[in-house]
Amino acid sequence: MKALVALVFGGLCSTAMANEVAQDFKQPPVERYNYSQHLDIARVISVSEVPDVRELVPARMIYEDSKGQRHTLEYTAMGKGLTDD
């Protein structure tokens, strides 16, 4: 009987931990940035690489706000290509 209780308890703990891990990898919806928008950025998680081109390119930033909510922000950035100077 003790083994059965331990097995059930272990299964419940494993399920709870799996749900927690799944929450960490869940992708939030992509928000499109505009210049009038106020951003509440408490912690930047990642920023996409900007390519070596001389034009505007899409970029993304994943961040957490002050309430711990994760956001994916898409914005336009100038590429890092060199000028003809």
Phi and psi restraints in degrees (range 20) as a CNS / XPLOR table:
assign (resid 1 and name C) (resid 2 and name N)
       (resid 2 and name CA) (resid 2 and name C) 1.0 -62.9 20.0 2
assign (resid 2 and name N) (resid 2 and name CA)
       (resid 2 and name C) (resid 3 and name N) 1.0 -38.8 20.0 2
assign (resid 2 and name C) (resid 3 and name N)
       (resid 3 and name CA) (resid 3 and name C) 1.0 -63.7 20.0 2
assign (resid 3 and name N) (resid 3 and name CA)
       (resid 3 and name C) (resid 4 and name N) 1.0 -38.8 20.0 2
assign (resid 3 and name C) (resid 4 and name N)
       (resid 4 and name CA) (resid 4 and name C) 1.0 -65.8 20.0 2
assign (resid 4 and name N) (resid 4 and name CA)
       (resid 4 and name C) (resid 5 and name N) 1.0 -43.7 20.0 2
assign (resid 4 and name C) (resid 5 and name N)
       (resid 5 and name CA) (resid 5 and name C) 1.0 -63.4 20.0 2
assign (resid 5 and name N) (resid 5 and name CA)
       (resid 5 and name C) (resid 6 and name N) 1.0 -43.3 20.0 2
assign (resid 5 and name C) (resid 6 and name N)
       (resid 6 and name CA) (resid 6 and name C) 1.0 -62.7 20.0 2
assign (resid 6 and name N) (resid 6 and name CA)
       (resid 6 and name C) (resid 7 and name N) 1.0 -39.9 20.0 2
assign (resid 6 and name C) (resid 7 and name N)
       (resid 7 and name CA) (resid 7 and name C) 1.0 -65.0 20.0 2
assign (resid 7 and name N) (resid 7 and name CA)
       (resid 7 and name C) (resid 8 and name N) 1.0 -44.6 20.0 2
assign (resid 7 and name C) (resid 8 and name N)
       (resid 8 and name CA) (resid 8 and name C) 1.0 -65.0 20.0 2
assign (resid 8 and name N) (resid 8 and name CA)
       (resid 8 and name C) (resid 9 and name N) 1.0 -45.3 20.0 2
assign (resid 8 and name C) (resid 9 and name N)
       (resid 9 and name CA) (resid 9 and name C) 1.0 -61.7 20.0 2
assign (resid 9 and name N) (resid 9 and name CA)
       (resid 9 and name C) (resid 10 and name N) 1.0 -42.5 20.0 2
assign (resid 9 and name C) (resid 10 and name N)
       (resid 10 and name CA) (resid 10 and name C) 1.0 -63.0 20.0 2
assign (resid 10 and name N) (resid 10 and name CA)
       (resid 10 and name C) (resid 11 and name N) 1.0 -39.2 20.0 2
assign (resid 10 and name C) (resid 11 and name N)
       (resid 11 and name CA) (resid 11 and name C) 1.0 -64.8 20.0 2
assign (resid 11 and name N) (resid 11 and name CA)
       (resid 11 and name C) (resid 12 and name N) 1.0 -40.1 20.0 2
assign (resid 11 and name C) (resid 12 and name N)
       (resid 12 and name CA) (resid 12 and name C) 1.0 -65.9 20.0 2
assign (resid 12 and name N) (resid 12 and name CA)
       (resid 12 and name C) (resid 13 and name N) 1.0 -41.4 20.0 2
assign (resid 12 and name C) (resid 13 and name N)
       (resid 13 and name CA) (resid 13 and name C) 1.0 -63.9 20.0 2
assign (resid 13 and name N) (resid 13 and name CA)
       (resid 13 and name C) (resid 14 and name N) 1.0 -41.2 20.0 2
assign (resid 13 and name C) (resid 14 and name N)
       (resid 14 and name CA) (resid 14 and name C) 1.0 -63.6 20.0 2
assign (resid 14 and name N) (resid 14 and name CA)
       (resid 14 and name C) (resid 15 and name N) 1.0 -40.9 20.0 2
assign (resid 14 and name C) (resid 15 and name N)
       (resid 15 and name CA) (resid 15 and name C) 1.0 -64.8 20.0 2
assign (resid 15 and name N) (resid 15 and name CA)
       (resid 15 and name C) (resid 16 and name N) 1.0 -41.7 20.0 2
assign (resid 15 and name C) (resid 16 and name N)
       (resid 16 and name CA) (resid 16 and name C) 1.0 -64.1 20.0 2
assign (resid 16 and name N) (resid 16 and name CA)
       (resid 16 and name C) (resid 17 and name N) 1.0 -42.4 20.0 2
assign (resid 16 and name C) (resid 17 and name N)
       (resid 17 and name CA) (resid 17 and name C) 1.0 -67.2 20.0 2
assign (resid 17 and name N) (resid 17 and name CA)
       (resid 17 and name C) (resid 18 and name N) 1.0 -38.0 20.0 2
assign (resid 17 and name C) (resid 18 and name N)
       (resid 18 and name CA) (resid 18 and name C) 1.0 -64.4 20.0 2
assign (resid 18 and name N) (resid 18 and name CA)
       (resid 18 and name C) (resid 19 and name N) 1.0 -39.4 20.0 2
assign (resid 18 and name C) (resid 19 and name N)
       (resid 19 and name CA) (resid 19 and name C) 1.0 -64.5 20.0 2
assign (resid 19 and name N) (resid 19 and name CA)
       (resid 19 and name C) (resid 20 and name N) 1.0 -38.5 20.0 2
assign (resid 19 and name C) (resid 20 and name N)
       (resid 20 and name CA) (resid 20 and name C) 1.0 -63.4 20.0 2
assign (resid 20 and name N) (resid 20 and name CA)
       (resid 20 and name C) (resid 21 and name N) 1.0 -44.5 20.0 2
assign (resid 20 and name C) (resid 21 and name N)
       (resid 21 and name CA) (resid 21 and name C) 1.0 -64.3 20.0 2
assign (resid 21 and name N) (resid 21 and name CA)
       (resid 21 and name C) (resid 22 and name N) 1.0 -41.3 20.0 2
assign (resid 21 and name C) (resid 22 and name N)
       (resid 22 and name CA) (resid 22 and name C) 1.0 -62.3 20.0 2
assign (resid 22 and name N) (resid 22 and name CA)
       (resid 22 and name C) (resid 23 and name N) 1.0 -37.1 20.0 2
assign (resid 22 and name C) (resid 23 and name N)
       (resid 23 and name CA) (resid 23 and name C) 1.0 -63.7 20.0 2
assign (resid 23 and name N) (resid 23 and name CA)
       (resid 23 and name C) (resid 24 and name N) 1.0 -37.5 20.0 2
assign (resid 23 and name C) (resid 24 and name N)
       (resid 24 and name CA) (resid 24 and name C) 1.0 -64.8 20.0 2
assign (resid 24 and name N) (resid 24 and name CA)
       (resid 24 and name C) (resid 25 and name N) 1.0 -32.1 20.0 2
assign (resid 24 and name C) (resid 25 and name N)
       (resid 25 and name CA) (resid 25 and name C) 1.0 -96.1 20.0 2
assign (resid 25 and name N) (resid 25 and name CA)
       (resid 25 and name C) (resid 26 and name N) 1.0 -2.8 20.0 2
assign (resid 25 and name C) (resid 26 and name N)
       (resid 26 and name CA) (resid 26 and name C) 1.0 -67.6 20.0 2
assign (resid 26 and name N) (resid 26 and name CA)
       (resid 26 and name C) (resid 27 and name N) 1.0 128.9 20.0 2
assign (resid 26 and name C) (resid 27 and name N)
       (resid 27 and name CA) (resid 27 and name C) 1.0 -86.5 20.0 2
assign (resid 27 and name N) (resid 27 and name CA)
       (resid 27 and name C) (resid 28 and name N) 1.0 125.9 20.0 2
assign (resid 27 and name C) (resid 28 and name N)
       (resid 28 and name CA) (resid 28 and name C) 1.0 -73.2 20.0 2
assign (resid 28 and name N) (resid 28 and name CA)
       (resid 28 and name C) (resid 29 and name N) 1.0 159.7 20.0 2
assign (resid 28 and name C) (resid 29 and name N)
       (resid 29 and name CA) (resid 29 and name C) 1.0 -64.7 20.0 2
assign (resid 29 and name N) (resid 29 and name CA)
       (resid 29 and name C) (resid 30 and name N) 1.0 148.6 20.0 2
assign (resid 29 and name C) (resid 30 and name N)
       (resid 30 and name CA) (resid 30 and name C) 1.0 -79.3 20.0 2
assign (resid 30 and name N) (resid 30 and name CA)
       (resid 30 and name C) (resid 31 and name N) 1.0 129.2 20.0 2
assign (resid 30 and name C) (resid 31 and name N)
       (resid 31 and name CA) (resid 31 and name C) 1.0 -105.0 20.0 2
assign (resid 31 and name N) (resid 31 and name CA)
       (resid 31 and name C) (resid 32 and name N) 1.0 136.3 20.0 2
assign (resid 31 and name C) (resid 32 and name N)
       (resid 32 and name CA) (resid 32 and name C) 1.0 -91.8 20.0 2
assign (resid 32 and name N) (resid 32 and name CA)
       (resid 32 and name C) (resid 33 and name N) 1.0 125.3 20.0 2
assign (resid 32 and name C) (resid 33 and name N)
       (resid 33 and name CA) (resid 33 and name C) 1.0 -79.8 20.0 2
assign (resid 33 and name N) (resid 33 and name CA)
       (resid 33 and name C) (resid 34 and name N) 1.0 139.6 20.0 2
assign (resid 33 and name C) (resid 34 and name N)
       (resid 34 and name CA) (resid 34 and name C) 1.0 -129.1 20.0 2
assign (resid 34 and name N) (resid 34 and name CA)
       (resid 34 and name C) (resid 35 and name N) 1.0 156.0 20.0 2
assign (resid 34 and name C) (resid 35 and name N)
       (resid 35 and name CA) (resid 35 and name C) 1.0 -66.9 20.0 2
assign (resid 35 and name N) (resid 35 and name CA)
       (resid 35 and name C) (resid 36 and name N) 1.0 -20.5 20.0 2
assign (resid 35 and name C) (resid 36 and name N)
       (resid 36 and name CA) (resid 36 and name C) 1.0 -85.6 20.0 2
assign (resid 36 and name N) (resid 36 and name CA)
       (resid 36 and name C) (resid 37 and name N) 1.0 -3.6 20.0 2
assign (resid 36 and name C) (resid 37 and name N)
       (resid 37 and name CA) (resid 37 and name C) 1.0 -79.3 20.0 2
assign (resid 37 and name N) (resid 37 and name CA)
       (resid 37 and name C) (resid 38 and name N) 1.0 134.5 20.0 2
assign (resid 37 and name C) (resid 38 and name N)
       (resid 38 and name CA) (resid 38 and name C) 1.0 -91.0 20.0 2
assign (resid 38 and name N) (resid 38 and name CA)
       (resid 38 and name C) (resid 39 and name N) 1.0 126.7 20.0 2
assign (resid 38 and name C) (resid 39 and name N)
       (resid 39 and name CA) (resid 39 and name C) 1.0 -104.5 20.0 2
assign (resid 39 and name N) (resid 39 and name CA)
       (resid 39 and name C) (resid 40 and name N) 1.0 136.0 20.0 2
assign (resid 39 and name C) (resid 40 and name N)
       (resid 40 and name CA) (resid 40 and name C) 1.0 -107.0 20.0 2
assign (resid 40 and name N) (resid 40 and name CA)
       (resid 40 and name C) (resid 41 and name N) 1.0 86.5 20.0 2
assign (resid 40 and name C) (resid 41 and name N)
       (resid 41 and name CA) (resid 41 and name C) 1.0 -106.3 20.0 2
assign (resid 41 and name N) (resid 41 and name CA)
       (resid 41 and name C) (resid 42 and name N) 1.0 112.2 20.0 2
assign (resid 41 and name C) (resid 42 and name N)
       (resid 42 and name CA) (resid 42 and name C) 1.0 -95.1 20.0 2
assign (resid 42 and name N) (resid 42 and name CA)
       (resid 42 and name C) (resid 43 and name N) 1.0 -34.8 20.0 2
assign (resid 42 and name C) (resid 43 and name N)
       (resid 43 and name CA) (resid 43 and name C) 1.0 -152.3 20.0 2
assign (resid 43 and name N) (resid 43 and name CA)
       (resid 43 and name C) (resid 44 and name N) 1.0 126.0 20.0 2
assign (resid 43 and name C) (resid 44 and name N)
       (resid 44 and name CA) (resid 44 and name C) 1.0 -85.8 20.0 2
assign (resid 44 and name N) (resid 44 and name CA)
       (resid 44 and name C) (resid 45 and name N) 1.0 128.0 20.0 2
assign (resid 44 and name C) (resid 45 and name N)
       (resid 45 and name CA) (resid 45 and name C) 1.0 -93.6 20.0 2
assign (resid 45 and name N) (resid 45 and name CA)
       (resid 45 and name C) (resid 46 and name N) 1.0 -46.3 20.0 2
assign (resid 45 and name C) (resid 46 and name N)
       (resid 46 and name CA) (resid 46 and name C) 1.0 -158.3 20.0 2
assign (resid 46 and name N) (resid 46 and name CA)
       (resid 46 and name C) (resid 47 and name N) 1.0 154.9 20.0 2
assign (resid 46 and name C) (resid 47 and name N)
       (resid 47 and name CA) (resid 47 and name C) 1.0 -133.0 20.0 2
assign (resid 47 and name N) (resid 47 and name CA)
       (resid 47 and name C) (resid 48 and name N) 1.0 134.5 20.0 2
assign (resid 47 and name C) (resid 48 and name N)
       (resid 48 and name CA) (resid 48 and name C) 1.0 -70.0 20.0 2
assign (resid 48 and name N) (resid 48 and name CA)
       (resid 48 and name C) (resid 49 and name N) 1.0 155.0 20.0 2
assign (resid 48 and name C) (resid 49 and name N)
       (resid 49 and name CA) (resid 49 and name C) 1.0 -72.4 20.0 2
assign (resid 49 and name N) (resid 49 and name CA)
       (resid 49 and name C) (resid 50 and name N) 1.0 139.3 20.0 2
assign (resid 49 and name C) (resid 50 and name N)
       (resid 50 and name CA) (resid 50 and name C) 1.0 -96.8 20.0 2
assign (resid 50 and name N) (resid 50 and name CA)
       (resid 50 and name C) (resid 51 and name N) 1.0 126.4 20.0 2
assign (resid 50 and name C) (resid 51 and name N)
       (resid 51 and name CA) (resid 51 and name C) 1.0 -70.7 20.0 2
assign (resid 51 and name N) (resid 51 and name CA)
       (resid 51 and name C) (resid 52 and name N) 1.0 164.3 20.0 2
assign (resid 51 and name C) (resid 52 and name N)
       (resid 52 and name CA) (resid 52 and name C) 1.0 -85.6 20.0 2
assign (resid 52 and name N) (resid 52 and name CA)
       (resid 52 and name C) (resid 53 and name N) 1.0 69.4 20.0 2
assign (resid 52 and name C) (resid 53 and name N)
       (resid 53 and name CA) (resid 53 and name C) 1.0 -129.7 20.0 2
assign (resid 53 and name N) (resid 53 and name CA)
       (resid 53 and name C) (resid 54 and name N) 1.0 163.1 20.0 2
assign (resid 53 and name C) (resid 54 and name N)
       (resid 54 and name CA) (resid 54 and name C) 1.0 -106.1 20.0 2
assign (resid 54 and name N) (resid 54 and name CA)
       (resid 54 and name C) (resid 55 and name N) 1.0 63.1 20.0 2
assign (resid 54 and name C) (resid 55 and name N)
       (resid 55 and name CA) (resid 55 and name C) 1.0 -160.9 20.0 2
assign (resid 55 and name N) (resid 55 and name CA)
       (resid 55 and name C) (resid 56 and name N) 1.0 170.0 20.0 2
assign (resid 55 and name C) (resid 56 and name N)
       (resid 56 and name CA) (resid 56 and name C) 1.0 -75.0 20.0 2
assign (resid 56 and name N) (resid 56 and name CA)
       (resid 56 and name C) (resid 57 and name N) 1.0 136.5 20.0 2
assign (resid 56 and name C) (resid 57 and name N)
       (resid 57 and name CA) (resid 57 and name C) 1.0 -133.5 20.0 2
assign (resid 57 and name N) (resid 57 and name CA)
       (resid 57 and name C) (resid 58 and name N) 1.0 151.9 20.0 2
assign (resid 57 and name C) (resid 58 and name N)
       (resid 58 and name CA) (resid 58 and name C) 1.0 -73.9 20.0 2
assign (resid 58 and name N) (resid 58 and name CA)
       (resid 58 and name C) (resid 59 and name N) 1.0 143.9 20.0 2
assign (resid 58 and name C) (resid 59 and name N)
       (resid 59 and name CA) (resid 59 and name C) 1.0 -138.0 20.0 2
assign (resid 59 and name N) (resid 59 and name CA)
       (resid 59 and name C) (resid 60 and name N) 1.0 159.6 20.0 2
assign (resid 59 and name C) (resid 60 and name N)
       (resid 60 and name CA) (resid 60 and name C) 1.0 -132.3 20.0 2
assign (resid 60 and name N) (resid 60 and name CA)
       (resid 60 and name C) (resid 61 and name N) 1.0 147.0 20.0 2
assign (resid 60 and name C) (resid 61 and name N)
       (resid 61 and name CA) (resid 61 and name C) 1.0 -132.9 20.0 2
assign (resid 61 and name N) (resid 61 and name CA)
       (resid 61 and name C) (resid 62 and name N) 1.0 134.7 20.0 2
assign (resid 61 and name C) (resid 62 and name N)
       (resid 62 and name CA) (resid 62 and name C) 1.0 -108.9 20.0 2
assign (resid 62 and name N) (resid 62 and name CA)
       (resid 62 and name C) (resid 63 and name N) 1.0 128.8 20.0 2
assign (resid 62 and name C) (resid 63 and name N)
       (resid 63 and name CA) (resid 63 and name C) 1.0 -145.1 20.0 2
assign (resid 63 and name N) (resid 63 and name CA)
       (resid 63 and name C) (resid 64 and name N) 1.0 166.1 20.0 2
assign (resid 63 and name C) (resid 64 and name N)
       (resid 64 and name CA) (resid 64 and name C) 1.0 -111.4 20.0 2
assign (resid 64 and name N) (resid 64 and name CA)
       (resid 64 and name C) (resid 65 and name N) 1.0 140.2 20.0 2
assign (resid 64 and name C) (resid 65 and name N)
       (resid 65 and name CA) (resid 65 and name C) 1.0 -87.1 20.0 2
assign (resid 65 and name N) (resid 65 and name CA)
       (resid 65 and name C) (resid 66 and name N) 1.0 -177.8 20.0 2
assign (resid 65 and name C) (resid 66 and name N)
       (resid 66 and name CA) (resid 66 and name C) 1.0 -66.9 20.0 2
assign (resid 66 and name N) (resid 66 and name CA)
       (resid 66 and name C) (resid 67 and name N) 1.0 -14.0 20.0 2
assign (resid 66 and name C) (resid 67 and name N)
       (resid 67 and name CA) (resid 67 and name C) 1.0 -96.8 20.0 2
assign (resid 67 and name N) (resid 67 and name CA)
       (resid 67 and name C) (resid 68 and name N) 1.0 2.5 20.0 2
assign (resid 67 and name C) (resid 68 and name N)
       (resid 68 and name CA) (resid 68 and name C) 1.0 86.5 20.0 2
assign (resid 68 and name N) (resid 68 and name CA)
       (resid 68 and name C) (resid 69 and name N) 1.0 4.9 20.0 2
assign (resid 68 and name C) (resid 69 and name N)
       (resid 69 and name CA) (resid 69 and name C) 1.0 -78.9 20.0 2
assign (resid 69 and name N) (resid 69 and name CA)
       (resid 69 and name C) (resid 70 and name N) 1.0 137.4 20.0 2
assign (resid 69 and name C) (resid 70 and name N)
       (resid 70 and name CA) (resid 70 and name C) 1.0 -91.8 20.0 2
assign (resid 70 and name N) (resid 70 and name CA)
       (resid 70 and name C) (resid 71 and name N) 1.0 137.0 20.0 2
assign (resid 70 and name C) (resid 71 and name N)
       (resid 71 and name CA) (resid 71 and name C) 1.0 -129.9 20.0 2
assign (resid 71 and name N) (resid 71 and name CA)
       (resid 71 and name C) (resid 72 and name N) 1.0 147.9 20.0 2
assign (resid 71 and name C) (resid 72 and name N)
       (resid 72 and name CA) (resid 72 and name C) 1.0 -116.1 20.0 2
assign (resid 72 and name N) (resid 72 and name CA)
       (resid 72 and name C) (resid 73 and name N) 1.0 119.9 20.0 2
assign (resid 72 and name C) (resid 73 and name N)
       (resid 73 and name CA) (resid 73 and name C) 1.0 -112.6 20.0 2
assign (resid 73 and name N) (resid 73 and name CA)
       (resid 73 and name C) (resid 74 and name N) 1.0 127.7 20.0 2
assign (resid 73 and name C) (resid 74 and name N)
       (resid 74 and name CA) (resid 74 and name C) 1.0 -106.7 20.0 2
assign (resid 74 and name N) (resid 74 and name CA)
       (resid 74 and name C) (resid 75 and name N) 1.0 135.3 20.0 2
assign (resid 74 and name C) (resid 75 and name N)
       (resid 75 and name CA) (resid 75 and name C) 1.0 -146.5 20.0 2
assign (resid 75 and name N) (resid 75 and name CA)
       (resid 75 and name C) (resid 76 and name N) 1.0 173.8 20.0 2
assign (resid 75 and name C) (resid 76 and name N)
       (resid 76 and name CA) (resid 76 and name C) 1.0 -105.7 20.0 2
assign (resid 76 and name N) (resid 76 and name CA)
       (resid 76 and name C) (resid 77 and name N) 1.0 133.6 20.0 2
assign (resid 76 and name C) (resid 77 and name N)
       (resid 77 and name CA) (resid 77 and name C) 1.0 -130.0 20.0 2
assign (resid 77 and name N) (resid 77 and name CA)
       (resid 77 and name C) (resid 78 and name N) 1.0 155.3 20.0 2
assign (resid 77 and name C) (resid 78 and name N)
       (resid 78 and name CA) (resid 78 and name C) 1.0 -82.0 20.0 2
assign (resid 78 and name N) (resid 78 and name CA)
       (resid 78 and name C) (resid 79 and name N) 1.0 133.8 20.0 2
assign (resid 78 and name C) (resid 79 and name N)
       (resid 79 and name CA) (resid 79 and name C) 1.0 -62.1 20.0 2
assign (resid 79 and name N) (resid 79 and name CA)
       (resid 79 and name C) (resid 80 and name N) 1.0 162.7 20.0 2
assign (resid 79 and name C) (resid 80 and name N)
       (resid 80 and name CA) (resid 80 and name C) 1.0 -92.6 20.0 2
assign (resid 80 and name N) (resid 80 and name CA)
       (resid 80 and name C) (resid 81 and name N) 1.0 19.4 20.0 2
assign (resid 80 and name C) (resid 81 and name N)
       (resid 81 and name CA) (resid 81 and name C) 1.0 -66.0 20.0 2
assign (resid 81 and name N) (resid 81 and name CA)
       (resid 81 and name C) (resid 82 and name N) 1.0 150.7 20.0 2
assign (resid 81 and name C) (resid 82 and name N)
       (resid 82 and name CA) (resid 82 and name C) 1.0 -78.3 20.0 2
assign (resid 82 and name N) (resid 82 and name CA)
       (resid 82 and name C) (resid 83 and name N) 1.0 153.7 20.0 2
assign (resid 82 and name C) (resid 83 and name N)
       (resid 83 and name CA) (resid 83 and name C) 1.0 -88.0 20.0 2
assign (resid 83 and name N) (resid 83 and name CA)
       (resid 83 and name C) (resid 84 and name N) 1.0 171.4 20.0 2
assign (resid 83 and name C) (resid 84 and name N)
       (resid 84 and name CA) (resid 84 and name C) 1.0 -87.9 20.0 2
assign (resid 84 and name N) (resid 84 and name CA)
       (resid 84 and name C) (resid 85 and name N) 1.0 17.5 20.0 2
